[in-house]
Amino acid sequence: MHFGFGRWLVNGSRKGLVALTIDPPEQAKMWKKSMTVRELWVSVTDPDALVTACTAK
């Protein structure tokens, strides 16, 4: 996991990265330190499926 400037990156690969916007931004803790998260970047095997699942109404 990497973080900075309101972005968190959770990846096992550079492939299949998807950015999820957190709106409104939320407070989160990492190593006992509180920070604001605006984007969560994750690497997944099927990016299109994740985007579809997150945008389905």
Residue, then its C-alpha position, 0 to 999 in steps of 0.5 A: m500500500h502506498f499513500g499521499f496527497g489524498r490517494w491510496l494505492v493498493n496494488g500487486s501489479r501495474k496492470g488492471l489499475v482502477a481509480l475509485t473516487i471517494d466523494p465526499p472524501e473520508q478520513a482513514k487511519m494508516w499507521k495510527k496517522s489520520m488522513t483524508v482519502r479522495e481516491l483509492w487505486v486498486s489493481v484487479t484482474d477484471p477492471d471493467a467488471l469492477v467499474t460496472a459493479c461500482t457504477a450499477k444502479 
